[in-house]
């Protein structure tokens, strides 16, 4: 199986695992076939209030992202450096993200779920990128234009099995009506 197909399949597995877990918790969840910008699932409660949800799945201990999704970064060509212009204003900061860490096939380990808001993930990703770039004086060693960034299970542990966030967000939605 090619790596691209393998990554796609891992993403699909993560989405279905999240749907199944939400179903166990009394919520209706459905994924979309195809690419819907910003979210992968719709979750509904018994009163038909809905939430969009973004699912990120990893077969390792980290997830890739791009720094410029979270931070305003300027590239200085002459100096081969990057400049941090502060956090980016993100769309939908209250969007729920579920980061799924798939257990290795054939192991006794369990899949792990980390549930947080997009604004929480922005803080984690921005902090990680800044810490790494400060060690390198904001000049990436191999390719100064690279905006590759990662976040790790260790960054997400406070959000592990935070399934109550769904009920809180749905209750907030119910209060708006």
C-alpha positions in Angstrom: 0.0 0.0 0.0 1.4 3.4 -0.9 2.1 5.9 1.9 -0.5 8.4 0.5 -3.2 5.8 0.5 -2.1 4.5 3.9 -2.4 8.1 5.3 -5.8 8.5 3.7 -6.9 5.2 5.2 -5.6 6.1 8.6 -7.6 9.3 8.4 -10.8 7.4 7.5 -10.2 4.9 10.3 -9.8 7.8 12.8 -13.1 9.4 11.6 -15.0 6.2 12.0 -13.5 5.5 15.4 -14.6 8.9 16.6 -18.1 8.4 15.2 -18.3 5.0 17.0 -17.2 6.5 20.3 -19.6 9.4 20.1 -22.4 6.8 19.3 -21.5 4.9 22.5 -22.0 8.2 24.3 -25.4 8.8 22.9 -24.6 11.2 20.1 -25.2 10.8 16.4 -22.1 11.4 14.3 -21.5 11.0 10.6 -18.4 11.5 8.4 -18.4 12.9 4.9 -17.0 11.2 1.9 -14.9 13.7 0.1 -13.3 16.9 1.3 -15.4 19.4 3.3 -13.4 22.5 4.2 -12.8 22.9 8.0 -14.5 19.8 9.3 -14.8 16.0 8.9 -17.9 15.1 10.9 -21.2 16.4 12.0 -22.4 15.5 15.5 -26.0 15.8 16.6 -27.7 15.3 20.0 -31.3 14.2 20.6 -32.6 17.8 20.2 -31.0 17.9 16.7 -28.4 20.5 17.7 -25.3 19.9 15.6 -21.6 20.5 15.8 -18.9 20.3 13.1 -15.8 18.4 14.2 -12.3 18.2 12.7 -10.5 14.8 13.1 -6.7 14.5 12.8 -5.3 11.0 12.9 -1.7 9.8 13.4 -0.1 6.4 13.4 2.7 7.8 15.5 3.2 10.1 18.5 2.9 13.4 16.5 0.8 15.2 13.9 2.1 17.4 11.1 0.8 20.9 10.5 2.1 24.1 9.0 3.2 27.0 11.2 1.5 29.6 9.0 -1.9 28.0 9.8 -1.4 29.3 13.3 1.2 32.1 13.2 1.7 35.1 10.9 5.2 34.3 9.5 7.2 36.5 7.1 10.1 35.1 5.2 13.2 37.4 4.9 14.9 36.2 1.7 18.1 38.1 2.1 18.8 37.0 5.7 17.2 33.5 5.1 15.2 34.0 8.3 11.6 33.9 9.4 9.9 36.7 11.4 7.1 35.9 13.9 4.4 38.5 13.5 2.1 37.0 16.2 -0.7 34.6 16.2 -2.9 34.4 13.1 -6.6 35.2 13.5 -8.1 31.8 13.0 -11.6 31.0 11.7 -13.9 29.1 14.0 -11.7 29.1 17.2 -14.4 27.1 19.0 -14.4 24.2 16.5 -13.8 20.9 18.2 -10.7 18.9 17.1 -10.3 15.3 17.9 -6.7 14.1 17.5 -6.6 10.3 17.2 -3.4 8.4 18.0 -3.9 5.0 16.4 -2.5 2.0 18.3 -0.1 -0.1 16.2 -1.7 -3.0 14.4 -1.5 -6.2 16.3 -0.5 -4.5 19.6 -2.4 -4.6 22.9 -2.3 -0.8 23.0 -5.5 1.2 22.8 -6.3 4.0 20.4 -6.1 7.4 22.1 -8.3 10.4 21.7 -7.5 14.0 22.5 -10.4 16.4 22.3 -9.8 20.2 22.3 -10.8 23.4 20.6 -9.1 24.8 17.6 -7.9 27.8 19.6 -6.3 25.4 22.1 -4.5 23.6 19.3 -3.3 27.0 17.9 -1.7 27.8 21.2 0.0 24.4 21.3 1.3 24.6 17.7 2.4 28.2 18.0 4.2 27.5 21.2 6.0 24.5 19.7 7.0 26.3 16.6 8.3 29.3 18.4 10.3 27.2 20.8 11.9 25.2 18.0 12.6 28.3 15.9 14.1 30.2 18.8 16.7 27.5 19.2 17.7 28.1 15.6 17.5 31.9 15.8 14.5 31.9 13.5 16.6 30.5 10.6 15.7 26.9 9.7 18.8 24.8 9.2 18.0 23.0 5.9 15.4 25.2 4.3 14.6 28.6 5.7 11.3 28.7 3.8 10.0 25.5 5.5 7.0 26.0 7.7 6.7 22.4 8.8 5.5 22.1 12.4 4.4 19.3 14.6 2.4 18.7 17.8 2.8 15.7 20.0 0.9 13.4 22.3 2.8 15.1 25.2 1.2 18.4 24.2 -2.3 17.0 24.2 -2.3 14.9 27.3 -4.4 17.4 29.2 -7.1 16.9 26.6 -7.1 13.1 26.6 -10.6 11.6 26.6 -12.1 15.0 27.0 -15.5 13.8 25.5 -17.4 16.1 27.9 -16.4 19.0 25.5 -19.1 17.7 23.1 -21.8 18.1 25.7 -20.6 21.5 26.8 -20.5 22.8 23.2 -23.9 21.3 22.4 -25.3 22.9 25.6 -23.8 26.3 24.5 -25.5 25.8 21.1 -28.8 25.1 22.9 -28.5 28.2 25.0 -28.1 30.4 21.8 -31.6 29.5 20.6 
